[in-house]
Amino acid sequence: INEVINSGKGKTEVINEVINEVINPEKAKIDGINDGINPENGKIDGINDGINPENDKIDGINDGIKSKLSHIAVKKRERIEKLLEIINESPSVASDSIAIQLGISRPTAERYLAELRRMENGGYSDCISLCDR
């Protein structure tokens, strides 16, 4: 087959030439793919341009992470508030009850209670690190 297509060249060269000419007849190179992504500089940073055109970075991904962290912060704050409510309503509350109300495991609830007892004189800010664990 290759000899019929081009008797002077080897198999791989002919196949590559045909493929490249279809992709980009002017250059006959695979660069044609890059040119399609970003014609100005023929680089793959065209992908980055799509994410954040101002600075060619993958900041779009960071925005997604920030959004997720924000969601975690909200969830953590809700858990802290709920924990404090439970403790204020019933200072001798059992870890089982805390586990059920917060949707956490019993060992985690026990750890929360032990930590709270340890920092009895601490305020709300001390409790923030507790619910991080």
DSSP file (Angstrom, degrees, kcal/mol; ACC not computed):
  #  RESIDUE AA STRUCTURE BP1 BP2  ACC     N-H-->O    O-->H-N    N-H-->O    O-->H-N    TCO  KAPPA ALPHA  PHI   PSI    X-CA   Y-CA   Z-CA
    1    1 A I     >        0   0    0      0, 0.0     4,-2.2     0, 0.0     3,-0.2   0.000 360.0 360.0 360.0 -47.2    0.0    0.0    0.0
    2    2 A N  H  >  +     0   0    0      1,-0.2     4,-3.3     2,-0.2     7,-0.2   0.878 360.0  54.6 -62.6 -37.4    2.8    2.4    0.9
    3    3 A E  H  4 S+     0   0    0      1,-0.2     4,-0.4     2,-0.2    -1,-0.2   0.872 109.0  48.3 -65.2 -34.4    4.6    1.8   -2.3
    4    4 A V  H  4 S+     0   0    0      2,-0.2     3,-0.3    -3,-0.2    -2,-0.2   0.914 115.5  44.3 -69.6 -42.3    1.5    2.6   -4.3
    5    5 A I  H  < S-     0   0    0     -4,-2.2     2,-0.2     1,-0.2    -2,-0.2   0.955 143.2 -12.2 -66.5 -50.1    1.0    5.8   -2.3
    6    6 A N    ><  -     0   0    0     -4,-3.3     3,-1.4    -5,-0.2    -1,-0.2  -0.719  59.8-169.8-156.7  96.6    4.6    6.9   -2.4
    7    7 A S  T 3  S+     0   0    0     -4,-0.4    -4,-0.1    -3,-0.3    -3,-0.1   0.700  84.5  59.5 -66.9 -19.7    7.2    4.4   -3.5
    8    8 A G  T 3  S+     0   0    0     -5,-0.1     2,-0.3     2,-0.1    -1,-0.3   0.584  99.4  62.9 -86.5  -9.5   10.2    6.6   -2.4
    9    9 A K  S <  S-     0   0    0     -3,-1.4    -3,-0.2    -7,-0.2     2,-0.0  -0.766  82.7-106.0-118.2 161.1    9.3    6.9    1.3
   10   10 A G     >  -     0   0    0     -2,-0.3     4,-1.7     1,-0.1     5,-0.2  -0.245  39.3-100.0 -76.5 170.3    8.9    4.5    4.2
   11   11 A K  H  > S+     0   0    0      1,-0.2     4,-2.1     2,-0.2     5,-0.2   0.940 117.6  45.2 -57.5 -55.5    5.6    3.3    5.7
   12   12 A T  H  > S+     0   0    0      1,-0.2     4,-2.7     2,-0.2     5,-0.2   0.884 109.9  54.7 -62.8 -41.1    5.5    5.6    8.7
   13   13 A E  H  > S+     0   0    0      1,-0.2     4,-2.4     2,-0.2    -1,-0.2   0.914 109.8  46.9 -59.7 -43.6    6.6    8.8    6.8
   14   14 A V  H  X S+     0   0    0     -4,-1.7     4,-2.4     2,-0.2    -1,-0.2   0.930 112.8  48.0 -66.1 -45.9    3.8    8.4    4.3
   15   15 A I  H  X S+     0   0    0     -4,-2.1     4,-2.4     1,-0.2    -2,-0.2   0.934 113.6  47.9 -61.1 -45.9    1.1    7.7    6.9
   16   16 A N  H  X S+     0   0    0     -4,-2.7     4,-3.0     1,-0.2     5,-0.2   0.901 110.6  52.1 -61.4 -41.6    2.3   10.7    9.0
   17   17 A E  H  X S+     0   0    0     -4,-2.4     4,-2.5    -5,-0.2    -1,-0.2   0.932 110.8  46.8 -61.1 -46.0    2.3   13.0    5.9
   18   18 A V  H  X S+     0   0    0     -4,-2.4     4,-1.6     2,-0.2    -2,-0.2   0.932 114.9  46.3 -63.0 -46.3   -1.2   12.1    5.0
   19   19 A I  H  X S+     0   0    0     -4,-2.4     4,-2.0     1,-0.2    -2,-0.2   0.939 114.4  47.8 -61.5 -47.4   -2.5   12.6    8.5
   20   20 A N  H  X S+     0   0    0     -4,-3.0     4,-3.2     1,-0.2     9,-0.4   0.868 108.3  54.0 -64.8 -37.3   -0.7   15.9    8.9
   21   21 A E  H  < S+     0   0    0     -4,-2.5    -1,-0.2     7,-0.2    -2,-0.2   0.865 109.0  49.2 -66.3 -34.1   -1.9   17.2    5.6
   22   22 A V  H  < S+     0   0    0     -4,-1.6    -2,-0.2    -5,-0.2    -1,-0.2   0.909 115.0  44.4 -69.2 -41.0   -5.5   16.5    6.6
   23   23 A I  H  < S-     0   0    0     -4,-2.0    -2,-0.2     1,-0.2    -3,-0.2   0.948 140.4  -2.9 -68.2 -48.7   -4.9   18.3   10.0
   24   24 A N     X  -     0   0    0     -4,-3.2     4,-3.0    -5,-0.1     5,-0.4  -0.736  61.5-172.1-148.9  92.5   -3.1   21.3    8.5
   25   25 A P  T  4 S+     0   0    0      0, 0.0    -1,-0.1     0, 0.0    -4,-0.1   0.773  84.4  56.5 -61.9 -26.3   -2.3   21.3    4.8
   26   26 A E  T  4 S+     0   0    0      1,-0.1    -5,-0.1    -5,-0.1    -2,-0.0   0.933 123.9  19.2 -71.5 -44.4   -0.1   24.4    5.0
   27   27 A K  T  4 S-     0   0    0     -3,-0.3    -1,-0.1    -7,-0.2     3,-0.1   0.735  82.4-148.4 -98.3 -25.5    2.4   23.1    7.5
   28   28 A A     <  +     0   0    0     -4,-3.0     2,-0.3    -8,-0.3    -7,-0.2   0.884  60.6 116.5  52.4  41.3    1.8   19.3    7.3
   29   29 A K  S >  S-     0   0    0     -9,-0.4     3,-1.3    -5,-0.4    -1,-0.2  -0.895  82.5-114.9-130.6 162.2    2.7   19.1   11.0
   30   30 A I  T >> S+     0   0    0     -2,-0.3     3,-2.2     1,-0.3     4,-0.6   0.636 102.5  88.3 -69.9 -13.1    0.9   18.1   14.2
   31   31 A D  H 3>  +     0   0    0      1,-0.3     4,-2.8     2,-0.2    -1,-0.3   0.749  67.8  80.1 -55.8 -22.5    1.3   21.8   15.2
   32   32 A G  H <> S+     0   0    0     -3,-1.3     4,-1.6     1,-0.2    -1,-0.3   0.836  86.6  56.2 -55.0 -32.6   -1.9   22.3   13.4
   33   33 A I  H <> S+     0   0    0     -3,-2.2     4,-1.2     2,-0.2    -1,-0.2   0.943 109.0  45.4 -65.0 -46.5   -3.7   21.0   16.4
   34   34 A N  H  X S+     0   0    0     -4,-0.6     4,-2.7     1,-0.2     3,-0.4   0.895 108.3  57.0 -63.6 -39.7   -2.0   23.6   18.6
   35   35 A D  H  < S+     0   0    0     -4,-2.8    -1,-0.2     1,-0.3    -2,-0.2   0.863 103.6  54.6 -60.1 -34.8   -2.8   26.3   16.1
   36   36 A G  H  < S+     0   0    0     -4,-1.6    -1,-0.3    -5,-0.2    -2,-0.2   0.850 110.5  45.8 -67.1 -32.7   -6.5   25.4   16.4
   37   37 A I  H  < S+     0   0    0     -4,-1.2    -2,-0.2    -3,-0.4    -1,-0.2   0.932 138.3   0.9 -75.7 -46.6   -6.3   25.9   20.1
   38   38 A N    >X  -     0   0    0     -4,-2.7     4,-2.2     5,-0.1     3,-0.6  -0.727  64.4-173.3-145.9  90.1   -4.5   29.2   20.1
   39   39 A P  T 34 S+     0   0    0      0, 0.0    -1,-0.1     0, 0.0    -3,-0.1   0.761  78.9  64.6 -60.9 -26.9   -3.6   30.5   16.6
   40   40 A E  T 34 S+     0   0    0      1,-0.2    -5,-0.1    -5,-0.1    -2,-0.0   0.930 125.1   6.4 -64.9 -43.8   -1.5   33.4   17.9
   41   41 A N  T <4 S-     0   0    0     -3,-0.6    -1,-0.2     2,-0.1     3,-0.1   0.394  87.1-129.3-125.1   5.4    1.2   31.3   19.5
   42   42 A G     <  +     0   0    0     -4,-2.2     2,-0.3     1,-0.2    -7,-0.2   0.799  65.2 127.2  55.6  31.6    0.5   27.7   18.5
   43   43 A K  S >  S-     0   0    0     -5,-0.5     3,-0.9    -9,-0.2    -1,-0.2  -0.735  73.7-115.1-115.6 166.3    0.8   26.6   22.1
   44   44 A I  T >  S+     0   0    0     -2,-0.3     3,-2.3     1,-0.2     4,-0.5   0.486  93.1  97.8 -78.1  -1.4   -1.5   24.6   24.4
   45   45 A D  T 3>  +     0   0    0      1,-0.3     4,-2.4     2,-0.2    -1,-0.2   0.598  60.3  87.2 -66.6  -1.8   -1.9   27.6   26.6
   46   46 A G  H <> S+     0   0    0     -3,-0.9     4,-1.5     1,-0.2    -1,-0.3   0.843  82.8  57.6 -57.1 -31.9   -5.1   28.1   24.7
   47   47 A I  H <> S+     0   0    0     -3,-2.3     4,-1.1     1,-0.2    -1,-0.2   0.934 106.5  46.8 -64.4 -45.0   -6.6   25.8   27.3
   48   48 A N  H  > S+     0   0    0     -4,-0.5     4,-2.9     1,-0.2     3,-0.4   0.884 105.7  59.9 -64.1 -37.8   -5.5   28.2   30.0
   49   49 A D  H  < S+     0   0    0     -4,-2.4    -1,-0.2     1,-0.3    -2,-0.2   0.882 103.2  52.7 -57.1 -37.4   -6.9   31.1   28.1
   50   50 A G  H  < S+     0   0    0     -4,-1.5    -1,-0.3    -3,-0.2    -2,-0.2   0.844 112.1  44.9 -67.6 -32.1  -10.3   29.5   28.2
   51   51 A I  H  < S-     0   0    0     -4,-1.1    -2,-0.2    -3,-0.4    -1,-0.2   0.940 139.0  -2.5 -78.0 -48.4  -10.0   29.1   32.0
   52   52 A N    >X> -     0   0    0     -4,-2.9     4,-1.4     5,-0.2     3,-0.7  -0.718  62.6-173.1-147.3  91.3   -8.8   32.6   32.8
   53   53 A P  T 345S+     0   0    0      0, 0.0    -1,-0.1     0, 0.0    -4,-0.1   0.742  78.9  64.5 -61.6 -24.5   -8.1   34.8   29.8
   54   54 A E  T 345S+     0   0    0      1,-0.2    -5,-0.1    -5,-0.1    -2,-0.0   0.913 122.5   8.2 -68.8 -41.1   -6.6   37.6   31.9
   55   55 A N  T <45S-     0   0    0     -3,-0.7    -1,-0.2    -7,-0.1     3,-0.1   0.259  88.6-122.4-130.7  16.3   -3.5   35.8   33.1
   56   56 A D  T  <5 +     0   0    0     -4,-1.4     2,-0.2     1,-0.2    -7,-0.2   0.799  69.3 127.7  51.2  34.4   -3.3   32.4   31.3
   57   57 A K  S   <S-     0   0    0     -5,-0.5     3,-0.5    -9,-0.2    -5,-0.2  -0.701  74.6-112.8-115.2 170.5   -3.3   30.5   34.6
   58   58 A I    >>  +     0   0    0     -2,-0.2     3,-1.3     1,-0.2     4,-0.9  -0.156  69.2 132.6 -93.4  39.7   -5.4   27.7   35.9
   59   59 A D  H 3>  +     0   0    0      1,-0.3     4,-2.5     2,-0.2    -1,-0.2   0.754  57.8  74.7 -61.7 -24.8   -7.0   30.0   38.5
   60   60 A G  H 3> S+     0   0    0     -3,-0.5     4,-1.5     1,-0.2    -1,-0.3   0.875  95.1  50.4 -56.2 -36.3  -10.4   28.7   37.5
   61   61 A I  H <> S+     0   0    0     -3,-1.3     4,-2.0     2,-0.2    -1,-0.2   0.913 107.3  53.3 -67.5 -42.2   -9.5   25.6   39.4
   62   62 A N  H  X S+     0   0    0     -4,-0.9     4,-3.0     1,-0.2    -2,-0.2   0.887 104.6  55.6 -59.9 -38.9   -8.5   27.7   42.5
   63   63 A D  H  X S+     0   0    0     -4,-2.5     4,-2.2     1,-0.2    -1,-0.2   0.900 107.0  50.2 -59.7 -40.0  -11.9   29.4   42.3
   64   64 A G  H  X S+     0   0    0     -4,-1.5     4,-2.0    -5,-0.2    -1,-0.2   0.895 111.2  47.9 -64.3 -40.1  -13.5   26.0   42.5
   65   65 A I  H  X S+     0   0    0     -4,-2.0     4,-2.9     2,-0.2    -2,-0.2   0.920 110.5  51.6 -66.5 -43.8  -11.4   25.0   45.5
   66   66 A K  H  X S+     0   0    0     -4,-3.0     4,-2.5     1,-0.2    -2,-0.2   0.906 109.2  51.0 -59.1 -41.5  -12.2   28.3   47.3
   67   67 A S  H  X S+     0   0    0     -4,-2.2     4,-1.9    -5,-0.2    -1,-0.2   0.912 111.2  47.7 -61.9 -42.7  -15.8   27.7   46.7
   68   68 A K  H  X S+     0   0    0     -4,-2.0     4,-2.2     2,-0.2    -2,-0.2   0.912 111.4  50.4 -65.2 -42.5  -15.5   24.2   48.2
   69   69 A L  H  X S+     0   0    0     -4,-2.9     4,-2.8     1,-0.2    -2,-0.2   0.885 107.7  53.9 -62.8 -38.4  -13.5   25.6   51.2
   70   70 A S  H  X S+     0   0    0     -4,-2.5     4,-2.2     1,-0.2    -1,-0.2   0.915 108.3  49.7 -60.5 -42.9  -16.2   28.2   51.7
   71   71 A H  H  X S+     0   0    0     -4,-1.9     4,-2.3     1,-0.2    -2,-0.2   0.901 110.7  49.7 -62.7 -41.2  -18.8   25.4   51.9
   72   72 A I  H  X S+     0   0    0     -4,-2.2     4,-3.0     2,-0.2    -2,-0.2   0.913 108.9  52.6 -63.8 -42.4  -16.7   23.5   54.4
   73   73 A A  H  X S+     0   0    0     -4,-2.8     4,-2.6     1,-0.2    -2,-0.2   0.903 110.0  48.3 -60.4 -41.7  -16.3   26.7   56.5
   74   74 A V  H  X S+     0   0    0     -4,-2.2     4,-2.5     2,-0.2    -1,-0.2   0.927 112.9  47.7 -63.4 -44.9  -20.1   27.1   56.5
   75   75 A K  H  X S+     0   0    0     -4,-2.3     4,-2.3     2,-0.2    -2,-0.2   0.906 112.4  49.6 -62.7 -42.0  -20.6   23.4   57.5
   76   76 A K  H  X S+     0   0    0     -4,-3.0     4,-2.6     2,-0.2    -2,-0.2   0.924 110.6  49.6 -63.7 -44.6  -18.0   23.7   60.2
   77   77 A R  H  X S+     0   0    0     -4,-2.6     4,-2.8     1,-0.2    -2,-0.2   0.912 110.8  50.3 -60.9 -42.7  -19.6   26.8   61.6
   78   78 A E  H  X S+     0   0    0     -4,-2.5     4,-2.5     1,-0.2    -1,-0.2   0.903 110.8  49.4 -61.7 -41.1  -23.0   25.1   61.6
   79   79 A R  H  X S+     0   0    0     -4,-2.3     4,-2.6     2,-0.2    -2,-0.2   0.912 111.7  48.7 -64.9 -42.3  -21.5   22.1   63.5
   80   80 A I  H  X S+     0   0    0     -4,-2.6     4,-2.6     2,-0.2     5,-0.2   0.938 112.4  48.0 -61.9 -47.5  -19.9   24.4   66.1
   81   81 A E  H  X S+     0   0    0     -4,-2.8     4,-2.3     1,-0.2    -2,-0.2   0.913 113.4  47.6 -60.8 -43.1  -23.1   26.3   66.6
   82   82 A K  H  X S+     0   0    0     -4,-2.5     4,-2.5     2,-0.2    -1,-0.2   0.912 111.0  51.3 -65.1 -42.8  -25.1   23.1   67.0
   83   83 A L  H  X S+     0   0    0     -4,-2.6     4,-2.4     1,-0.2    -2,-0.2   0.926 111.2  47.5 -60.3 -45.6  -22.5   21.6   69.4
   84   84 A L  H  X S+     0   0    0     -4,-2.6     4,-2.7     1,-0.2    -1,-0.2   0.890 110.8  52.1 -64.6 -39.0  -22.6   24.7   71.6
   85   85 A E  H  X S+     0   0    0     -4,-2.3     4,-2.4    -5,-0.2     5,-0.2   0.939 110.5  48.1 -59.6 -47.4  -26.4   24.6   71.5
   86   86 A I  H  X S+     0   0    0     -4,-2.5     4,-2.1     1,-0.2    -2,-0.2   0.929 114.3  45.5 -60.4 -46.9  -26.5   21.0   72.6
   87   87 A I  H  < S+     0   0    0     -4,-2.4    -1,-0.2     1,-0.2    -2,-0.2   0.900 113.0  50.4 -65.5 -41.8  -24.0   21.6   75.4
   88   88 A N  H  < S+     0   0    0     -4,-2.7    -1,-0.2     1,-0.2    -2,-0.2   0.886 112.0  47.5 -65.1 -38.6  -25.8   24.8   76.6
   89   89 A E  H  < S+     0   0    0     -4,-2.4    -1,-0.2     1,-0.3    -2,-0.2   0.884 133.4  11.5 -69.6 -38.6  -29.1   23.0   76.7
   90   90 A S    ><  -     0   0    0     -4,-2.1     3,-1.9    -5,-0.2    -1,-0.3  -0.738  63.4-171.5-145.4  91.0  -27.8   20.0   78.6
   91   91 A P  T 3  S+     0   0    0      0, 0.0    -1,-0.1     0, 0.0    -3,-0.1   0.747  90.3  50.5 -57.3 -24.8  -24.3   20.3   80.1
   92   92 A S  T 3  S+     0   0    0     -5,-0.0    -5,-0.1     2,-0.0     0, 0.0   0.033  80.8 150.8-102.3  28.5  -24.2   16.6   81.0
   93   93 A V    <   -     0   0    0     -3,-1.9     2,-0.1    -6,-0.2    -6,-0.0  -0.269  46.4-115.9 -61.9 144.0  -25.3   15.4   77.5
   94   94 A A     >  -     0   0    0      1,-0.1     4,-1.9     4,-0.0     3,-0.3  -0.469  15.3-121.2 -81.9 152.7  -24.0   12.0   76.5
   95   95 A S  H  > S+     0   0    0      1,-0.2     4,-2.9     2,-0.2     5,-0.2   0.828 112.2  61.2 -62.8 -31.7  -21.7   11.5   73.6
   96   96 A D  H  > S+     0   0    0      1,-0.2     4,-2.2     2,-0.2    -1,-0.2   0.922 105.0  47.5 -59.7 -43.6  -24.3    9.2   71.9
   97   97 A S  H  > S+     0   0    0     -3,-0.3     4,-2.6     2,-0.2    -2,-0.2   0.903 112.7  48.2 -65.2 -42.4  -26.7   12.1   71.8
   98   98 A I  H  X S+     0   0    0     -4,-1.9     4,-2.7     2,-0.2     5,-0.3   0.928 110.0  53.0 -63.4 -44.5  -24.1   14.5   70.4
   99   99 A A  H  X>S+     0   0    0     -4,-2.9     5,-2.0     1,-0.2     4,-1.3   0.920 112.8  43.8 -57.3 -45.8  -23.1   11.9   67.8
  100  100 A I  H  <5S+     0   0    0     -4,-2.2    -1,-0.2     3,-0.2    -2,-0.2   0.936 115.6  47.0 -66.2 -46.7  -26.7   11.5   66.6
  101  101 A Q  H  <5S+     0   0    0     -4,-2.6    -2,-0.2     1,-0.2    -1,-0.2   0.836 120.5  37.5 -68.0 -32.7  -27.5   15.2   66.6
  102  102 A L  H  <5S-     0   0    0     -4,-2.7    -1,-0.2    -5,-0.2    -2,-0.2   0.579 106.1-122.3 -94.1 -10.4  -24.3   16.2   64.7
  103  103 A G  T  <5S+     0   0    0     -4,-1.3     2,-0.2    -5,-0.3    -3,-0.2   0.887  70.1 123.7  71.2  38.2  -24.2   13.3   62.4
  104  104 A I      < -     0   0    0     -5,-2.0    -1,-0.2    -6,-0.3    -2,-0.1  -0.737  67.0 -85.5-123.0 172.2  -20.8   12.2   63.6
  105  105 A S     >  -     0   0    0     -2,-0.2     4,-2.2     1,-0.1     5,-0.2  -0.359  36.0-115.6 -75.9 159.7  -19.3    9.0   65.1
  106  106 A R  H  > S+     0   0    0      1,-0.2     4,-2.6     2,-0.2     5,-0.2   0.922 115.5  52.8 -62.8 -45.1  -19.5    8.3   68.8
  107  107 A P  H  > S+     0   0    0      0, 0.0     4,-2.2     0, 0.0    -1,-0.2   0.891 109.9  49.7 -58.8 -37.2  -15.7    8.3   69.2
  108  108 A T  H  > S+     0   0    0      2,-0.2     4,-2.5     1,-0.2    -2,-0.2   0.921 110.3  49.8 -65.9 -42.6  -15.6   11.8   67.5
  109  109 A A  H  X S+     0   0    0     -4,-2.2     4,-2.4     1,-0.2    -1,-0.2   0.900 110.1  51.0 -61.9 -40.7  -18.4   13.0   69.8
  110  110 A E  H  X S+     0   0    0     -4,-2.6     4,-2.6     2,-0.2    -1,-0.2   0.898 109.7  50.1 -63.3 -40.4  -16.4   11.7   72.8
  111  111 A R  H  X S+     0   0    0     -4,-2.2     4,-2.6     2,-0.2    -2,-0.2   0.914 109.3  51.7 -63.5 -42.9  -13.3   13.5   71.6
  112  112 A Y  H  X S+     0   0    0     -4,-2.5     4,-2.6     2,-0.2    -2,-0.2   0.937 111.8  46.6 -57.1 -48.4  -15.3   16.7   71.2
  113  113 A L  H  X S+     0   0    0     -4,-2.4     4,-2.5     2,-0.2    -2,-0.2   0.916 112.2  49.4 -62.9 -44.1  -16.6   16.4   74.8
  114  114 A A  H  X S+     0   0    0     -4,-2.6     4,-2.0     1,-0.2    -1,-0.2   0.916 112.7  48.0 -61.2 -43.0  -13.2   15.7   76.2
  115  115 A E  H  X S+     0   0    0     -4,-2.6     4,-1.6     1,-0.2    -2,-0.2   0.905 110.8  51.0 -64.8 -41.9  -11.7   18.7   74.3
  116  116 A L  H  < S+     0   0    0     -4,-2.6    -2,-0.2     1,-0.2     6,-0.2   0.897 109.4  50.3 -63.5 -40.2  -14.6   20.9   75.5
  117  117 A R  H >< S+     0   0    0     -4,-2.5     3,-1.2     1,-0.2    -1,-0.2   0.897 108.2  54.1 -63.4 -38.9  -14.0   19.9   79.1
  118  118 A R  H 3< S+     0   0    0     -4,-2.0     3,-0.2     1,-0.3    -1,-0.2   0.835 115.8  37.8 -64.9 -33.4  -10.3   20.6   78.7
  119  119 A M  T >< S+     0   0    0     -4,-1.6     3,-2.4     1,-0.2    -1,-0.3  -0.214  72.8 145.0-113.1  42.9  -11.0   24.1   77.6
  120  120 A E  T <  S+     0   0    0     -3,-1.2    -1,-0.2     1,-0.3    -2,-0.1   0.830  75.5  46.6 -49.0 -39.2  -13.9   24.9   79.9
  121  121 A N  T 3  S+     0   0    0     -3,-0.2    -1,-0.3    -4,-0.1    -2,-0.1   0.520  93.9 104.1 -85.0  -4.2  -12.9   28.5   80.2
  122  122 A G    <   -     0   0    0     -3,-2.4     2,-0.1    -6,-0.2    -3,-0.0  -0.285  61.7-137.0 -75.0 163.0  -12.3   29.0   76.5
  123  123 A G    >>  -     0   0    0     -2,-0.0     4,-1.0     0, 0.0     3,-0.6  -0.188  41.8 -66.9-104.3-161.8  -14.7   30.8   74.2
  124  124 A Y  H >> S+     0   0    0      1,-0.2     4,-0.9     2,-0.2     3,-0.5   0.857 127.3  58.8 -58.3 -40.8  -16.2   30.2   70.8
  125  125 A S  H 3> S+     0   0    0      1,-0.3     4,-0.8     2,-0.2     3,-0.5   0.845 101.5  54.9 -64.7 -32.6  -12.9   30.7   69.0
  126  126 A D  H <> S+     0   0    0     -3,-0.6     4,-0.8     1,-0.2     3,-0.3   0.826 103.9  56.3 -66.7 -29.3  -11.3   27.8   71.0
  127  127 A C  H <X S+     0   0    0     -4,-1.0     4,-1.7    -3,-0.5    -1,-0.2   0.731  91.4  72.3 -74.6 -22.4  -14.2   25.6   69.8
  128  128 A I  H  < S+     0   0    0     -4,-0.9     4,-0.5    -3,-0.5    -1,-0.2   0.928  97.7  47.5 -60.2 -46.0  -13.4   26.3   66.1
  129  129 A S  H >X S+     0   0    0     -4,-0.8     3,-0.8    -3,-0.3     4,-0.6   0.838 106.2  61.1 -66.0 -30.4  -10.2   24.2   66.2
  130  130 A L  H >< S+     0   0    0     -4,-0.8     3,-1.2     1,-0.2    -1,-0.2   0.933 103.8  46.8 -59.7 -48.1  -12.1   21.4   67.9
  131  131 A C  T 3< S+     0   0    0     -4,-1.7    -1,-0.2     1,-0.3    -2,-0.2   0.497  98.0  72.8 -79.0  -2.0  -14.6   20.9   65.0
  132  132 A D  T <4        0   0    0     -3,-0.8    -1,-0.3    -4,-0.5    -2,-0.2   0.743 360.0 360.0 -75.8 -24.1  -11.7   20.9   62.5
  133  133 A R    <<        0   0    0     -3,-1.2    -1,-0.2    -4,-0.6    -2,-0.2   0.455 360.0 360.0 -84.7 360.0  -10.7   17.5   63.7
